[in-house]
C-alpha cells in the first residue's frame, strides 16, 4: 500500500544533494589539477626513442602544458636514431610555434641526434650537445633502410634539403652543413658542430647547460625577445602517458602489420567464409580502426569518433539480430576505446574544462545508445495490438 505523497521539494532534495556533491568534486579536482606547482617552471622532455606519431603527441602535449602554465622554457633531452620525416616536420613546426623558449640538448654523453633527430636538435631556440655525442647523417631512406631511388628519391631529398635549410636559416645556423647532412649524410662531433655553427654550445650536463644559457635572450617566432632565467626555476619532468605508450606500441611495424592482417582476415571471414558468426567481423573492424590509428591515418580525435560510430552501429544491430551479445560486447569495447583515447589525450593536464568535456561526451553517447534501445523496445513491445473480431479481452 502506498503511503502519503511526499512534497516535491522533498523528492528533489536527494538528487539536488548528489548534483551538488558532484559539482563540488569536479571543482575540487579541477583545482587540484591546476595546483601542480608548475607555474614559471622548466619543463623537461625526454626524446629517447624513434620519431613517430606518438612522439608528436608527446611533445605537442608537453609544450602545450608549458604554455598553459606560463613555463619559463622547455628543455628537450634528445637521444634518437631518427624516424619518420612527416612526424619530424610536425615536431619541428611545433617547436618553432612555441610561445615559450625551447632548448634542445643532445645528451647525455653517448647520445645521438641523427637522421630526423638532426632537425629537431637544430630547431631549438638554443641548441646544445654533450661531449661524446653525434649529430647528422640525415639522408632520407626507406622503412627497410634502403636508399630511395629514382625520381621519388630526388623529390624526397630535395624537399628535405629545402626543409633543413629553412630550419637552419630561421635560427641563424649553418644551412650549408644542414644540406650536406641530407645530401652527403655528413655528421659532426660536438666540437665540430660548434665550430660549424650547427649548435650554440657544448655542455656535459643539464646543470652546466642551464648555467651557460642563464641570461641569454632568444627571439620567438612572434618576434618577442625572452631572456632566459632558469637558475631558480622548478623542474617539471614530462613523460609519455599511458595513451602515448599504447599509440607507440600500435605504431610498431610488426604490430601494424599484425593488426592489418587480423582486420582483413576478420572481415573476409565474416563476409565470405562464415557469415553470421559475427565474432570475426567485430574483431576485424576493431583491428582495422586500431591499425589506422597506429599508422597515423586517423588522428586521435578522428579515431575516437570512428569508435563511437562503430559502437552505435553494433548496438543497433544487436537489437535486431540474434547475435547472443557478440555485437553488444563489440560495442562496449569500441566505446571503451573511444573513451580511453579521449581521457588519454588530456591525462597530463586534466583541467576542469577537459574533465567536463569527457563527462559530457560519455553522457551523450550513453544517452544516444539508451534512446536507440528505448525506441526499439517501444516499437517491439508497446505498440498497440488489434483484437480479433468476436474475441473478448478475457477469453482464454
N, C-alpha and C positions, 0 to 999 in steps of 0.2 A: 504494500500500500504506500503510495506516495505521500510524503509529508507536505507541509505548507511550503508554498513557493518562496524562495529566498529573494530578497531585493536585488535589483540589477547591480547596484554598486558592490554588493557582497559577492556576487558571482564573478565580477570583473576584478576583484581585489587580488586574487591569486595570480591570474595572468599578468596583471599590471606589475605585481611584485617581481615575477620572473623576468619580464621585459626590462624592468629597472635594474635588476641584478646583472642581466646580460649586458646592458649598456655600460654599467659601471665596470664590468670585467673587461669589455672591449677598450674603454678609455684607459683603464689601468695598464692593459697590455700594450696599448699604443704608447703610453708614457714610458713604460719600461723599455720598449724597443727604441724610443727616442733618446733615452738617457743612458747611452752606452759609453759616455765619456770620450767620444771620438771627435769632439769639436777641436778644430785647429790642430789636427794630428797629421803625422806622416803615415800614409797608407802604403804598406809593403805588399807586393805581388810577386809570387814565385813562378817563373816560367821554366819548368824543368821537364817538359815533355814536347811532343811534336806539335807543330802549329796546325790546328784544325778548328772545326766549328765549336767544339767545347771550350777551347782556349779563347775564341772570340767572345763567347758569352761570359766567361770568367773575367776577362779584362774589362769588358764593357760594364759589367756589374760593379767591379771594384772602382773604376773611375767614376761611375755614377755615385757610388757611396761616398767617395771623397768629395765630389762636387756638392752633394746634398748636405754634407756635414761640415762644409767650409774647411776642408782639409788644406794643409799648407803645401803639400806636394804628394806625388805618387812615385814610389821607387819600384822599378821593375828589375827584379833579380833574374838574370837570363842565363839559361844553360839548355840550349835546344839544338837538335840536329837539323832543324828546318821542318818543312811540311808543305801544306797547300798554298799556292800562290793567291787564290781568292781569299782564303782566311787571313793570310798575311796582309793583304791590302786593306781588309776591314780593320784589322788591329792598328795598322799604321794610321789609317784615317781617323780612328777613334782617339789615338794619342794626339794627333795634330789638332783635333777639335776640342781637346780638353780645356776646360776653363781653370784648371789648376796645373802648375808645372809638373812635368813628368821627367824623372831622372832614370836613365837606363844604365845598368851596370852588369857587364858580363862577368859573372863570378859565382862562387868563389874560385880560387886558383884551380885550374884543371877544367874549367867550364869552357863552353864554346857557343858562339852565335854564328852559325854557318847557314848557308842557303837562305831560306826565308827569315831566319833569325837575324841575318845581317841588317836587313832593312828595319826591323823592329828596334834593334840597338841604335841605328843611326837616326831614328825618328824622334828620339828623346830630346827635350829642350836642352838637357845636358847628357852627354854620352860618356861613359867611362868603362874601363876594363880593369880586371885584376891581373896581377902577374901570372904567367903561365896559362894564358887563355888565348883563344884564336877567334878571328872574325873573317868572313869572306866566303869564297867558294860558292857563289850564288848562281851558277849556271842552271837553267831550268832542265829538269829531267822528267821522265815518265814515272808513274807509280811503281814500276818494277825496277827503277834505277837506270834505265837506258836513255840515251840521247833522243831528243825529239828531232826527227829527220824531216827533210823536205821543206815545202812552203810553210807548213804548220810550225816547224821548228824555227824558221826565220821570223815568222809572225810573233810567236811567243817570246823569242829572245829580244826582238826589237821593242816589243811592248814592255818587257821587264826592264830593259835598259832605260827607256824613257821614264818609267816609274822610279827607278833607282836614282837617276839624275835629279828628278824633281824632289825626292826626299832629301838628298844631299844639299841641293841649292837652297831649299827652304830654310835650312839651319846653317848655311854658310860653310858647308863641309865639302870635301874633295869629290866633286861629281865625276871627274875622270877616273878616279880609283873605283868609285861605285860602278861605273860602266865596265871597267876591267874585271871586277868581281863577277859580273854576269857573263861577259863575252869570253874571258880567259880563265875563269874560276880562280882569280887572284885571291890570296889570303894574306893576313898580316898578324904579326905578334902585337902585344900591347904597345911596345915602344915604337914599332914601325907604324902602327895605326896613329899614334900620337904625332909622330913626325910628319906623316902624310896628311894630317888634318882630317882624319876619319873620325876620331874621338876627341874629347876635350881634356881628359886627364886619365892618369893611371892611379888606382887606389887598391891597396891589398885587402882592405876590409871595408865593411859598410860604415863603421865609425870613422875611419880615415876619410872615406868619401864625403861624409856629411860635414866633417871639419873643413875639407877643401872647398866645398861649394857654399859654405856659410857666407852670407852677404852678397853673393853673386846675383846679378839682375838678369832675368830672362824675359823674352818677349813672347807673348801668347799669340795665337792666330788672329785674335780680335784687335791686336795692336797694343794691348795693355802690357806695361812693364811691371813685373813682380820681382821683388827682392826676396831671396830665399833666407828664411830664418828658422832653421831646423834644429838648432842646438838643444832647445828645451821642449821640442815637440814630442808628445807621447806617440808611441808606435802602435799601429793597428795592423796586425797580420791578417791578410785576406787569403783564404784557402778555397780550393774547389769545394762547392757544396755537393750534397748527395745527387741532386739533379744533374749537375755538370759532370760528375763522375759517371753517371749512368749514360749520358749522351756520349762521353768519351768512349765508354765500353761499346755502345751501339755503333760508333764510328770506326771501330777496329775493322780492317779489311776482311778478316776471317768472319767476324760476326755479321758484317754487312752481307756477305755472300750467303751465309747460312740463313739469314732472315729472308733474303730474296728467294732462295730455294724452297724454304718452308712455305712462303706465301704463294709461290707459283704452284707448288705441288698440292697445297691445300685447296686452292681454287679449282685446279684441274680435276682433282679427285671429286670434289663436290659437284662439278658440272658434268663430268663425263664417265666417271668410274663408279661412284657410289652416291648418286643423287638422293637427297632426303635424309642423309645421316647427320648433316648439319655441323658436326664437330670439325671436319676438315675445312669447311668453308669459313667458320668463325675463326679458327686458328690461322688460316691463310690471310684473312682480312686484317686481323690484328698484327700479324707478322709484316705484312706489306706496309702498313702505316708506320710501324717501328723502323722498317727499312728506309722509308722516305725521310723520317726524322733523323736517322743515323747518317745518311749521305748528305743531308742539308737541303734536300729538295723542298721539304716543308720546314718553315720556321716554327719555333716553339708554339707561338700563338695559333698558327695555322694547323699544326698537328693536334693541339688541344681541341680546336673546333671540329676537326675531322673525327676525332674520337667521340665527341659529343653527338655528332650527326650519326655516326655508326651505332652508338648506344641507343639512340631514339629509334632508329630503323630496326635494330634487332629486337627491341622491346615490343614494338608494334607487330612485328612478325610473330613474336612469341604468343601474342594474344589470339592470333588467328590460325596458327599452325600447331599441330600436336608434336612438339619437339622434346617433351619431357624436361623442360627447363634449360636445355642447351643454349638456346638463343638468349634467354634471360641471363644466364651466367656470363655469356659473352658480353651482353650489355653492361653488366656490373663491372666486368674487367675493363671495358672501354671507358666507362665513366671514371673508374679509379685512375686510369692512365691520364685522362684529361685533368682531373683534379690534382694529381701528382705533378703534372707539368706546370699548372698554374701556381701551386704552392712553391715548387722548387725554384722557379724564377725569382721569387721575392723572398727567399729564405734568409738572405743576409741582412736585408734591411726591411723587416716586416713592420711597416708603418701602419697606423690605424686605417689609412685610406686603402692600402693594399689588402689588409685583412677584410675590410668591409666589402671590397670588390669580390674577393674569393667567396665570402659567405653568401653574398647576393647571387653570384653565379651558380653556386651549388643549390641554393634555394630555388632559383629559376629553373634549373634542369630538373630537380625533383618535382617541382610543380608541373612542368611540361609532361613528364612521364606519368604523374598521377592523373593529369587531365586526360591523357590518352587511355589510361586504364578505366577511368570512370565513364568515358564516352563508350568504350566497348562494353562495359558492364551494363550501362543503361540501355544500349541497343539490344543486348542479348537477353537481359532478364527483366527489365522494367517496361518494355514495350507492351501495350495493352493487347490482349488476345480476344478474339471474337468467339463467342459461344456458338456451337452448332444449333440450328433451329430445332425447337421442340425439346431441347435438353435443359433441364433446370440446373441451377448452380450447385444444388446439394445432391445431385444424383451420383450414384456410385457405379 
